[in-house]
């Protein structure tokens, strides 16, 4: 536990405070197991540093800002309320001062008094793991966004709401599946040591939120703290830690076929727009049909007395013609994750998984650093 709070007072720029509080409080739990977990722990140090921390026993967020510290001390106040107040203040210097059991927030003629919570009841923050390696925030965010689309939204299956992180030397692989699709993304990073090797399961929602909030270089650390496996992400004074998910991840790599006899290559942007239009008439749980023939890929949606739509786009076919049905939402998300000018569909049979990947041009090979494997639906 932390030591009992002592009075504090510091002054800080409004934008600096609002940015830090808003970022830290994004990880506040929606259903806290104890009232103190709705708080943000504020620690002011005599050297001019102020630390803001949030922790719910699973995920912690902490950020350090520079401030004019008049009196060092620690307080615990409502995180969401302070975030709302700090964003609403005028763009002037803000003073936070503890007075008895309240914290006064003053900015120009605006003044708010927040009740404090007992600092002694707040859980001790986890130890931040030593660095395992670094990667640029842009590369990391891009990889996470491509993979987390395939995580399950069913919280009764926590393993499938997670992303599997595999680290082998300079290579990092992210995998996610919800049983209907599988996303795999590989990228290189700067490992702390060349022989680093680790596997971790992390909630996809946590990973997505973390990746969107970091800039510059991201330092990732893995450790075992007090018998619990932990991962950390550090960037520009912001640190997030999270407990890892326990359990055995499905052996999803076996889903990739040994050989793929049929390929269809289409312009990514053209196909995205065609899918968006034709899907407008696709009722819930009805497939979007892909008819692949020589020189053409034709989309169909709707049957019988329902609204119907079709659209044809140019395609290069390697192998035999094939007709496959896809969930419209799943295929749209997969295409949105492809960044290359062309998309390569690799087919085996109409009801076998299809591999979707990017391709730089019609002559080059598919880029397998990102693969989106999708189970077809019955037509």
N, C-alpha and C positions, 0 to 999 in steps of 0.2 A: 504494500500500500504506500501511497505517497504521504509525506509529512503533512501535518495540518497546515492549512493555508495561512499565509501572513499577508497583511495589507499590501496592496500594490498600486502603482500609479505610473502610467506611461502615456506618451503622446506619439501619434503616428499619422501618416498621410491616409486620407479616407480611402483612396483607390487601393493602396497597398493592403489595408485592413480588410476591405470588402472582398478583394480577390482571394486572400488567404483563407478567410473564414468560409467563403462560399465553396472553395475547393475542398477544404477539410470536412465540411458538414455533408458533402455528397454521400459519404459512407455511413452517416448516422442510420441506425436500424429503424425500420418502420414499425416493428413490434419489439421494443426493448424488453429484456428480461428483468431490468431494474430501472427505476427512474433516473439514476445518475448517468445511465448510458445514453440519455438524450442530451447530455451536456458536452461542452467543448472545454477542455482543460487549457487554461492560459497561464503560462509561466514567463514572468519577466525577470531578466537577469541584469545585474548591475552594469555589465559590459555593453549594454545597448541592444541585446537580442531578446526577442519575444518568440516563444514556441507555442504553437496552437496544435492541440492533439485531440483526436477522436478515436475511441476503441470500443468494440462490442464483444470482445473475447474471440472473435474470428478475424475481423479485418481492422487494421489500425491505419490512420492517416495522420501525418504530422508535418508541419511546415514551419520554417523559421523565417522571421522578418526582422528588419532593422527598425528600431524605434528609439525615441528619447525616453529612456527609463529613469523616472524620478525616484521610485521606490521599488525594489525587487519584491517579488512575491508570487503566489499561485492562487488562482480562483477557478471555480467551476460554475459555468452559467449555461442556460439553455442555448444549444447550438443553433437551432433553426431560427430562434428569435433574434439572436445576435446577427445572423446572416441577413435576415430581412431588414433589420435596423441599419446595419452598416451599408447596405446597398441603397437605402433611402436617404441617407444623410447628404447634406450639401457637400460640394467638393472643396472642403477645407480641412484643416488639421483636426483630428479627433483625440479626445482625452478619455482614457478609461481609468477610473479611480475606485478602489474598494473603500466603502464607508460602512463599517459594521457588517451587517449581513446582506448588503446590496453592493452592486457595482454600477456606478454612474457612468453613462456614456454621453459625453458632451461634444457638440460640434456647432460652432457659431451660437445661434440662439436656441438650437435644439438640445433637449436633454431627456435621457431615458434612464430609468432605474430598474436594474434587473436583479431578481433574487438570486442569491448564490445557493449552490448545493454543497453538501459535505465532501471536501476533497479527500478526506480519509477513507471514504467508501468507494472511491474510484479505483478500478483495477490497475495494477502495474502494467505499463506498456511493455510489449515484447522486445527483446533484444534484436536489433537490426542485424541480419546475417552479414558476414564478410562477402565482398564482391566475388561473384563467379565469372563475370564477364560483362561487356558493354555492347550496345547496339544503338544505332541512330533512332531517335524517336519516330521519324517518318517511316523507316523500314519496319519498325516494330508495330506501329499503329496499322500500317497497311496489311501486314501479315495477320494480325489479330482480327481485323475486320473481315478478311477473306475467309477465315476459319470459323469464327463464332456464329456465322449464319446457320451452320449445321448443328449447333448444340440444341438439345431438347429443351422444351419449355415446361416439361412435366417434372415438377420438383419431387415427385414420389420416386423418381429414378435419378438420384443425385449424381451417379457416375456419368450418365448421358447428358447432364447439364454442364459437364466439365469439359475442359480442353486438356488433352494430354501433351505435355511439353517434354520433348526428348532432346538431350544435349549430348553431343559427341564431338569433343574437340571444337573445331571452328564451325560445325554445323548444328543448327537448331531446327527441329521439326515440330510443328504444331498440328495436332489431329483433333477432329471433332466429328461426332456422328449422332444422329437421332433415330437410327435404324432404317431410315428411308433414304438417307444420303450421307456422304462422307466427304469432308474437306481436309486436304493435306497441303500444308505450306512449308517449304524449306527455305531457310536463309542463312547467311553466314554472319558471324559476329566476332568480336575480339575476346577470346576466352582469357580468364585469369591465368590459366596454365594450359599447355597444349593437350594434356591427357585428361582434361575435365570430362566427366561422364555422369549424367544424372537423368532421372525420370521423375516427373511431378504431375499431379492432377490438380487443376485449379478451376474454380467455378468460372464458367464463361462470362457471366454477367460482371463479375469482379474484374476479370482480365480486360474486358471491353471498356469498362469505366476507367480503369487505370491507364490504358493505352491512349485514350482520348485527352487525358489531362496532363500529359508529360511533354516536354520539349527538350531540344538539344540531344545529348546522349543519355541513354537510359542504362543504369547499372542494375544488374539483376543478381541477387544473392539467394542461396539456398542453405538451410541449416536445420538443426534439430534443437529447439529451445524448450527446455524443461520437459523433454520427452515428446514434444509435438513438432512435426515437420512444418517448416515455415519457408515462405518465399517472400522476397522483398524487391521493390522497384524504387529506384532513387533517381531523381533528376531535378536540377536547378533548385535545390533546397527543399524539395518535396519528397516525402518518403511514404510509401504504402507497404504494409506487410499483410500477409494473409496466411491462415492455416491452409494446408493442403487437404484435398478430399481423399478420404481413405477408401480403398477398394481396388479391385482388379478391373482394368479397362478391357473391353472386348478386343479380340485379336482381329482388328479390322483390316490389316494389310492383306489378309488372304482373299479379300473381296476383289482385288485387282486381278484381272485375267492374265494368264501367261502370254497369250497372243491375241491380237485384235485385227480381224480381217477387213473391217469396213471403216472408212474414215470419210467424214464430210466436213469441208472447210468453208466457212461463211464469214462475211464481214460482220464484226461484232456489233457495231453501232446499228447497222441496218437490221440485223436480226432482233436486237433488243427492242427496237421500235415496232417491228412487226409483231413480236410476242405481246407487247403492251396493248396494241390495238385489237388483235384477235382475242386476247383473253377477256376483253370487255363482255363478251357474250358467254363465257365459260361459267356455268353454274358451279356452286360449291361441290367439290369432290368429283367433278367431271374432268376428263383429261383434255389436254391440248395435244392434238395429233401432229406428229412430224412425218411427212411423207418425203423420203429422200430418194431422188432419182438422178439420172445423169444431167448435170447442169442446173438442177433446180431443187430447192427445199420448199415444200408447200405446207403451210400451217392450216389446221382446221379446228374449229370449236363449235359446239352446239350440234344437236341432233333432233330428228323428228319435228315436233311442233314447236320446239324452243327456237329462240333466236340463234342464227348461225352466222359464221364469218369464216373467211379464208383469205390467205395472202401468200404469194409466192416470192421468194428471193433467190438470187443467183447463188449457186453452190458448186463446189468441186467435189465430185464423188470418186472415191477410190474403193472399189469392191462392188458388191451387189446392191441393188436398190433395197430399201428397208423402210418399214413403217413402225413407228414407236409412239406410245402415249406418255405424256409427262404431266405431273401436277403443275398447273400454271404458275403458282406462287414459287415453288421450288426451282423451276427452270428460270424464272425471272431473276431470282436472287443469285443463282449461279452465274448467269450472264452479266449481272451487275458487278460481280467480283472479278471478271476477266478484264484485264487492262490492255491486252494486246490488240492490235488492229483487227486480227482475225481470231475466230474461235474454231477449235478442232473437236468434233464429236467422234469418239471412237466406239464403234458398235461391235457386238458379237452376235447376239440374237435378240429378237424383239422384246423378250421378257427378262433379259439379263442386264446387269448394271451397265450404264453408259458412262464413259470417262469424258469429261469436258475440261479442256485446257486451252491456254492461249497460244497464238502463233504469230510470229512477226510478219510473215508474208506467205504467199502461196508456195514458195519454193523451200522454205526452211522447215525444220522439224518442229513438232509441238514443244512448247516450253513446259517441262514437267516439274518446275519448281512450285507450281500450284496446280493441283488436280482436284476436280469436283466430281465425285462419283455419285450418280443418281439412279435410283431404282425406278424403272418404268412402271406405269399403271396400265391396267387392262383397258383395251379400247372397246 
